[in-house]
Amino acid sequence: MENRKEIARRRFGCSDFEVTRVGLGGEGVLRSFGYEKEAEVIIRAAVMEGISYFDSARAYAGSEIYYGRFWRDRKQLRGTIFQASKSTRRTRKEALADLDFSLECLGMDYIDLWQIHDVRTFEDLEKIGGPGGALEAFLEARDRGKVRHIGVTGHYDPAVLAAAVKEWPIDAVMMPVSPVERVIGGFLDATLAAANEKGIAVIGMKILGGSHFISEAVGITSEALIRFALSQPVTLIIVGCSKPADVRLMAASAREKSPMPPAEQEKILELFRPHAEKLAYYRRVT
């Protein structure tokens, strides 16, 4: 077997669990139905590369089902992997129903990280955090041991996500991490500062963005974008993969211990400045 360096790890927030600096995203081939063989190849590649964090969501098509098919035959791995999922439901009753379904699909007794998915507005915050809201389900699930950690995800409004981090007793936040975000601001300053103040885990997403357009408009590789994201003060990043080569690239980037030098980061930011708002298709730009 090839003698490779282990992927760097970081402690997940205030917990005792350490996760690899990169995780397999629930996008890519996992966000599909009917691609069982292809999904198995991707998950196996991530395990073989030493990746420990695995992302999914109720909203990501068959992602939970694909993981469940893989983990059921490899129960010996359960203590070494960190399985995450998400729910977009905004009420306690609906969220708990989502959790039961997720656990069934994954074939697990508990989920390591369960996240309130895609919080966009202050109205969202009020509904989720109010009486009968989904936050009650998340806290109840953590208290009962059905989930180990709870978190929130968002990519639309950094002020809303920062408020969720400050107001809710959560363990993690997932947000966009890319040169686009450094140029526009919001997530990588205000939201990140709120997370760091609480000592919670920070998971980076939207690492590649619209990668094909970025490659054409900006002239940058996926490897450079992954290295840039890994050089930011976050716990880990996730990347959706469609072929084993994508997994290997992500893992190889995480084995590089030296962060991208500030001067190189600045050159990348200069490339992005003329295109940042167009590339931030996923968020509200003010």
C-alpha positions as CSV (number, residue, x, y, z in Angstrom):
1,M,0.0,0.0,0.0
2,E,1.2,3.5,-0.8
3,N,2.8,5.2,2.2
4,R,1.0,8.5,2.5
5,K,0.9,11.2,5.1
6,E,-2.3,11.2,7.2
7,I,-4.7,14.0,6.6
8,A,-4.4,16.7,9.2
9,R,-7.2,16.8,11.8
10,R,-8.7,19.4,14.1
11,R,-10.9,19.1,17.2
12,F,-14.6,19.5,16.4
13,G,-15.5,22.6,18.3
14,C,-15.6,22.0,22.1
15,S,-15.9,18.2,21.7
16,D,-13.2,15.6,22.1
17,F,-13.7,14.3,18.6
18,E,-11.2,15.2,15.9
19,V,-12.2,15.4,12.2
20,T,-10.1,15.5,9.1
21,R,-9.6,19.0,7.6
22,V,-11.6,17.9,4.6
23,G,-14.9,16.0,4.3
24,L,-16.9,14.3,1.6
25,G,-19.7,16.7,0.6
26,G,-23.2,15.5,0.0
27,E,-23.3,17.2,-3.4
28,G,-21.7,15.7,-6.5
29,V,-22.7,12.2,-7.4
30,L,-24.2,11.7,-3.9
31,R,-27.0,14.2,-4.7
32,S,-28.8,11.8,-7.1
33,F,-30.9,8.8,-7.3
34,G,-30.1,5.6,-9.0
35,Y,-26.3,5.9,-9.0
36,E,-25.6,3.3,-6.3
37,K,-22.4,1.9,-7.8
38,E,-20.9,5.3,-8.5
39,A,-21.8,6.6,-5.0
40,E,-20.2,3.5,-3.4
41,V,-17.0,4.1,-5.4
42,I,-16.9,7.7,-4.1
43,I,-17.5,6.9,-0.5
44,R,-15.0,4.0,-0.6
45,A,-12.4,6.4,-2.1
46,A,-12.9,8.8,0.8
47,V,-12.5,6.1,3.4
48,M,-9.4,4.8,1.7
49,E,-7.9,8.3,1.6
50,G,-8.4,8.5,5.4
51,I,-11.3,11.1,5.3
52,S,-13.4,10.9,8.4
53,Y,-16.2,13.5,7.8
54,F,-19.2,12.6,5.7
55,D,-21.8,15.1,4.7
56,S,-25.5,14.5,3.7
57,A,-28.9,16.0,4.0
58,R,-32.6,15.0,3.7
59,A,-32.7,17.5,0.8
60,Y,-29.8,15.8,-1.0
61,A,-31.7,13.2,-3.0
62,G,-30.4,9.7,-2.2
63,S,-27.2,10.8,-0.3
64,E,-28.4,9.3,3.1
65,I,-29.5,6.1,1.4
66,Y,-26.1,5.7,-0.4
67,Y,-24.2,6.2,2.9
68,G,-26.5,3.7,4.6
69,R,-25.9,1.0,2.0
70,F,-22.2,1.5,2.5
71,W,-22.0,1.7,6.3
72,R,-24.3,-1.3,7.0
73,D,-21.7,-3.6,5.6
74,R,-18.9,-1.9,7.5
75,K,-20.2,-1.4,11.0
76,Q,-16.6,-1.6,12.3
77,L,-16.0,1.9,10.9
78,R,-18.7,3.6,13.0
79,G,-16.4,4.8,15.7
80,T,-13.9,6.3,13.3
81,I,-16.3,8.2,11.0
82,F,-18.2,11.4,11.6
83,Q,-21.6,11.4,9.8
84,A,-23.5,14.6,9.3
85,S,-26.9,15.3,8.0
86,K,-29.4,18.2,7.9
87,S,-33.1,19.0,7.9
88,T,-34.9,21.9,6.3
89,R,-38.0,21.5,8.4
90,R,-38.9,24.4,10.6
91,T,-41.2,22.9,13.2
92,R,-40.4,20.4,16.0
93,K,-42.8,17.7,14.7
94,E,-41.6,17.8,11.1
95,A,-37.9,17.9,12.2
96,L,-38.2,14.9,14.4
97,A,-39.9,13.0,11.6
98,D,-37.0,14.0,9.4
99,L,-34.5,12.7,12.0
100,D,-36.2,9.3,12.3
101,F,-36.1,9.0,8.5
102,S,-32.5,10.0,8.3
103,L,-31.5,7.5,11.0
104,E,-33.3,4.7,9.1
105,C,-31.7,5.6,5.8
106,L,-28.3,5.8,7.3
107,G,-28.7,2.6,9.3
108,M,-27.4,4.3,12.4
109,D,-28.5,4.8,16.1
110,Y,-27.2,8.3,16.2
111,I,-25.9,11.1,13.9
112,D,-22.7,12.8,14.8
113,L,-23.9,16.2,13.5
114,W,-27.5,17.2,12.7
115,Q,-27.9,20.6,11.2
116,I,-30.7,23.1,10.8
117,H,-30.4,23.5,7.0
118,D,-30.3,26.6,4.9
119,V,-31.4,29.4,7.3
120,R,-32.0,32.5,5.2
121,T,-34.1,35.1,6.9
122,F,-34.9,36.6,10.3
123,E,-38.4,35.2,9.9
124,D,-36.7,31.7,9.6
125,L,-34.9,32.4,12.9
126,E,-38.1,33.3,14.7
127,K,-40.0,30.3,13.4
128,I,-37.2,27.8,14.2
129,G,-36.4,29.3,17.6
130,G,-40.0,30.0,18.7
131,P,-42.5,27.7,20.5
132,G,-42.9,24.4,18.6
133,G,-40.0,25.4,16.3
134,A,-37.4,23.0,14.9
135,L,-34.8,24.1,17.5
136,E,-36.8,22.3,20.1
137,A,-36.4,19.1,18.1
138,F,-32.6,19.5,17.7
139,L,-32.1,20.2,21.4
140,E,-34.3,17.2,22.3
141,A,-32.5,14.9,19.9
142,R,-29.1,15.9,21.4
143,D,-30.4,15.4,24.9
144,R,-31.6,12.0,24.0
145,G,-28.4,10.9,22.3
146,K,-30.0,10.6,18.9
147,V,-27.4,13.2,17.7
148,R,-24.1,14.0,19.2
149,H,-23.9,17.6,18.0
150,I,-26.2,20.2,16.5
151,G,-25.5,23.0,14.0
152,V,-26.9,25.4,11.5
153,T,-26.1,26.0,7.9
154,G,-26.6,29.0,5.7
155,H,-25.3,30.7,2.6
156,Y,-27.8,33.5,1.9
157,D,-27.3,36.2,4.5
158,P,-24.3,36.4,6.8
159,A,-26.1,38.6,9.3
160,V,-28.9,36.0,9.7
161,L,-26.4,33.2,10.2
162,A,-24.4,35.2,12.7
163,A,-27.5,35.8,14.7
164,A,-28.3,32.1,14.7
165,V,-24.7,31.4,16.0
166,K,-25.1,34.0,18.8
167,E,-28.6,33.1,19.9
168,W,-28.8,29.3,19.6
169,P,-27.0,26.7,21.8
170,I,-25.4,25.0,18.8
171,D,-22.1,23.2,18.3
172,A,-21.3,24.0,14.7
173,V,-22.0,26.3,11.8
174,M,-21.6,25.7,8.1
175,M,-21.0,28.6,5.7
176,P,-19.4,29.5,2.4
177,V,-15.6,29.7,2.4
178,S,-14.0,31.0,-0.8
179,P,-12.2,34.0,-2.4
180,V,-15.7,35.3,-3.3
181,E,-16.5,35.5,0.4
182,R,-13.2,37.3,1.2
183,V,-14.0,39.9,-1.5
184,I,-17.6,40.5,-0.6
185,G,-17.3,40.1,3.2
186,G,-19.8,38.9,5.8
187,F,-19.5,35.2,6.3
188,L,-15.7,35.2,6.8
189,D,-15.7,38.2,9.1
190,A,-18.9,38.7,11.1
191,T,-20.2,35.1,11.1
192,L,-16.8,33.6,11.6
193,A,-16.1,36.0,14.5
194,A,-19.3,35.0,16.2
195,A,-18.5,31.3,15.8
196,N,-14.9,31.7,17.1
197,E,-16.2,33.7,20.1
198,K,-18.4,30.7,21.1
199,G,-15.7,28.2,20.3
200,I,-17.9,26.2,17.9
201,A,-16.8,24.2,14.9
202,V,-16.8,26.0,11.5
203,I,-17.4,23.9,8.3
204,G,-16.7,25.5,5.0
205,M,-18.9,24.9,2.0
206,K,-19.2,26.4,-1.6
207,I,-15.5,25.9,-1.9
208,L,-15.5,25.5,-5.6
209,G,-18.6,27.5,-6.3
210,G,-19.6,27.4,-10.0
211,S,-16.2,25.8,-10.7
212,H,-16.5,25.6,-14.5
213,F,-17.4,29.3,-14.7
214,I,-14.7,30.2,-12.3
215,S,-12.1,28.3,-14.3
216,E,-13.2,30.2,-17.5
217,A,-13.7,33.7,-16.0
218,V,-10.9,33.7,-13.4
219,G,-8.5,31.1,-14.6
220,I,-8.0,29.2,-11.4
221,T,-7.9,25.5,-10.6
222,S,-9.9,23.5,-8.1
223,E,-6.7,22.6,-6.3
224,A,-6.0,26.3,-5.7
225,L,-9.5,26.9,-4.4
226,I,-9.3,24.0,-2.0
227,R,-5.9,25.2,-0.8
228,F,-7.3,28.7,-0.3
229,A,-10.2,27.5,1.7
230,L,-7.9,25.3,3.9
231,S,-5.8,28.3,4.7
232,Q,-8.8,30.1,6.3
233,P,-9.4,29.8,10.1
234,V,-12.1,27.1,9.8
235,T,-12.3,23.6,11.3
236,L,-12.8,21.8,8.0
237,I,-14.1,22.1,4.5
238,I,-16.4,19.8,2.5
239,V,-16.3,19.2,-1.2
240,G,-18.9,17.3,-3.3
241,C,-17.2,14.8,-5.6
242,S,-18.3,13.1,-8.8
243,K,-15.3,10.8,-9.4
244,P,-12.5,9.3,-7.3
245,A,-10.0,11.7,-8.8
246,D,-11.9,14.5,-7.1
247,V,-11.6,12.8,-3.7
248,R,-7.9,12.2,-4.2
249,L,-7.3,15.8,-5.1
250,M,-9.1,17.0,-2.0
251,A,-7.3,14.6,0.3
252,A,-3.9,15.5,-1.2
253,S,-4.6,19.2,-0.6
254,A,-5.4,18.5,3.0
255,R,-2.1,16.6,3.5
256,E,-0.2,19.8,2.6
257,K,0.5,21.2,6.1
258,S,1.7,24.6,5.0
259,P,-1.1,27.1,4.4
260,M,-1.2,29.2,1.2
261,P,1.0,32.2,1.7
262,P,-0.8,35.6,2.2
263,A,0.8,36.9,-1.0
264,E,-0.6,34.0,-3.0
265,Q,-4.0,34.5,-1.4
266,E,-4.0,38.1,-2.3
267,K,-3.2,37.4,-6.0
268,I,-6.2,35.1,-6.0
269,L,-8.4,37.7,-4.5
270,E,-7.3,40.2,-7.2
271,L,-8.5,37.7,-9.8
272,F,-11.9,37.4,-8.2
273,R,-12.6,41.1,-7.5
274,P,-14.2,41.9,-10.9
275,H,-16.4,38.7,-10.8
276,A,-17.2,38.2,-7.1
277,E,-20.8,39.4,-7.1
278,K,-21.7,37.4,-10.2
279,L,-20.1,34.3,-8.6
280,A,-22.0,34.8,-5.4
281,Y,-25.1,33.4,-7.0
282,Y,-26.1,31.6,-3.8
283,R,-26.4,34.7,-1.5
284,R,-28.1,38.0,-1.1
285,V,-25.6,40.7,-2.0
286,T,-26.3,44.1,-0.5
